[in-house]
Amino acid sequence: MMPDLATRVVTRQTHVMQRMEAELVVFGAGISGVSAALEAARLGRRVALIDGAPSLGGQSVGAIVGTFCGLYSNGPNPYQVTHGIADDILYDLGEAGSLHRVSGPRNTTVVQYNETALARWIEEAVRKAQIQVLLGAVLLRVRRDGGRISGIDLATRYGEVTVAGQGFVDASGDAALTFMAGFPGREPVRTIFGTQMIVLEGFNEAALAALDRVELKGRLTTKGRLTVSSATMGFYLRHQVKV
């Protein structure tokens, strides 16, 4: 039996601004925003989670970082100090073989995880918590009632959306909600440099925990010196040619 391939013409009707309401509106769906939204939902609150990206998780799943720092104390006998959704992530991804704990320098413990596995975990956790999700939404306006935010207006590919809430969480990472609301903010006077991440492929990540750190550091130091020396020589030769 052939499928029905008939089509029909549709036209957008008179524009009506779409509206969302929640007790708590979380602006920013990175790992911090997801944590706030899930914890609030577990307390019985109606939660809306909003982000400008097309997917949940922010840099934790989209920036090839793949590392959690600060979940464990430093020292020779580390213990977990960050809980909340971290407990579930560590257990669920650990059971699936999608994360590994690695001892870093100065007796630190970091957690390396599979970004795709974390992305799927976040999506499922948010779905089960029945959190309202709005992605691909760009902040246009923030409405205030004195010193409190009462609502926000957003632009999406299907038109504008207004969101009202009793409380708002700014989990944007760059204080976008706070700034657009006109609240004062504090920023550093001097430049703060972040961390550059690289991706190494073709090796067993589980074996990383068993690496001899002294040997690894020695090899990296030697390689770094050779690279710097080569770069310096290249600059010298180019300079001589120009002269």
N, C-alpha and C positions, 0 to 999 in steps of 0.2 A: 504494500500500500504506500503510495507516494505521500510525503508530508505536505501539509497545507502551506504553500509558499506565498499566500496572498498577503498584501501589505495594506496599510491605511495611512492617511495623512493626519498628522497631529500638529497642533499649534499651541505654543505656550499661552496660558490664560493670563488674565490680569494679575500683575505681580502682587503677591501677598507675602510679607516678610515671615519666614518660618520662625518658630519660637520653641525654645527648650527651657525647661525649669528643673532645678535640682536644689537639694539642701546644701550640697557642697559642689562647687565648680573648681576643678583642678585644671589650670592652664599650663600645659606642657606635659607630654606623655613619655618623657624619658624615664629612666629607672626611678628617679625621685618622685616624679608625678604618679607613676604607676603604683609605687609603694604607698603614697598618700591616699590614692583613690581606693586601693584594695583594703587598706586598714580602715578607712571610713566606711566602706561598704560592709565590712565584717562587723562594724558597730551598729549596723542597721540603718545607715544614712543613704538617702538617694543621691547618687553621685553622677556627675557629668565629667568626662575626661576629654580635653580638647588639645589638638596639636596642629601645627601647620604642615607637618610631614604627612605622607600618604600611609604611614604605618606606625604602629606602636613601638616603644622601646628606645627611641632616640639614639644617642651615640653608643649605648650599651650593646646595640645590635647592628648599627649601621656605620660605625666608624672604624671597624677592624681593630678594636681595642682588645676585646676578649679577655679582660683581666679585671678582677675585683680586688681592690686594696682596702684595708681598713676593717675587714670583717673579723680579724684576729688580733690579739694583743702581740706586742713584740716581746722578744726574749727567748730563752732556750726551751721554755714550756708554754707555748702559745695556747690561748683559749679563746673561744668565740666571744666577741664583745658586741657585735651588731646582730640583732635578731629581727623580728617582724617577718616580712616576706623572705628575708635572707634564709631563714630556717627552711622554708619550703623549697626555695631554689636549690640550696645546697643538697637537700635530701633527694628531690626529684631528679635533678640533673646528675647527681652522684650515682643514683640507682641505674640511670640510663647510660652511665659511662661517658657523660658529656662534660665532665669537669675534673680537674686535677688540682690538688693543693701542692704548692711549690714553696720551698724555703728560699727566701731571697737573702740579700746581704743584710748584715746587722741584725740577724735573727728575726727577720720579718717573714710573714706568711702571706702569700698572694694566692688567689684562686684563678686559674685559667679555665675558660669555658668555651663551649661551642656556641657561636653567636646565633646560628640557625635554631639550635635547640632552645636557647633562651627566648628567642622571638616567638616560637610556638608556645612555650610555657606562658609567656605574658598574654598572648592572645587568648589562650584557653582560660587562664585565671580571670581575666577581665570579663570574658563571656559568662563564666559561671557566676560571677559576682553581680551580673545583670547591671553593669555600669553602662550608662549612655555614652557612646563614643562619637566624636565628631572630628574627622581628620581632614587634612587639606584646607584648614580654616585659617585665614589671615586676619589678624586683629585690626579693626577699623577705629572703633571708639570704645571708651570706657565711661560708664555712667557712675556717678558718685552721689551718695547721700551723706553729705558732710564728710566725715573721715572714714566712711565705709564704702566699698564698691557695691553697687546694687545690680549692675548688669553690664554686659559687654555686647558689642555688635561685631559680627564677623562676616568676611566675604568668602564664599565658596564657589565652586564651578557651577553650582545650580542656583546662585543668588545669595542674598544676604540672610543671615541667621542672627537672631537676638537671643541671648542666654541670660536668664535671671537666676539668682541664687541667694541663699541666706549667708553663705560664706564663700570666700575665694582663696585658692592657694596659688601663689605664683611659683611654678616649678619650671619656668621657661629657660632657666640657666643664665639669662642675661638681664633679668629684671624687666622684661618687656611689659608685663602687665602693670607693674609698679610705676614704670616710667610713663606709660600712656595714660595712667590714671592721674598723673601730675603730683604724685607723692615724692618727697625728697628721698634721694638715695645717696649712698656713699660709694665712691670708687677710688681705686689706688692712684696715687700721684705718679709713681714710677711704673715702668713697664714690668709686667709679670710674664715670664716665659713658661710655656707649658712643656709637656713631654712629647717627644716624637716617637711614634710607634712604627715598627716595621713588621712585616709578615715573612716568616720562614716556612717554606713548604718542602715536602718530601722527607719529613722525619717523623719519628714516633713521639708525639707530645707526652705520652705517658712515661716515656723514659727520661723526660727532662728533670723530673724530681730526683733521679738517681745520678745526675751528672756531677762530676767533680768540679765544684765551683772554682777552685784554685786553678785547675788546668784550663777551664773555660775562660777565666779572666786573663790568664797568660796568653792564650791564643788570640783573644780579641785585642789585647794590648799590642801584641806583635803585629797583627794584621793592620791595626789602626796606624801604627808608626809607619809601616810600609806604604799605606795609602796616602798619608800626609806627605811623606817624602816624595812620592810620585807626583802628587799634585803640586808641590813646591817646585819640583824640577820642571814640570810642564809650564808653570807660570814664568819661571826664569827663562826658558827657551823662547816662549812667545814674546817676552819682553825684549830679549836680545834681537829677535827678528824685526820687531817694530823699530828698534833703534837703528 
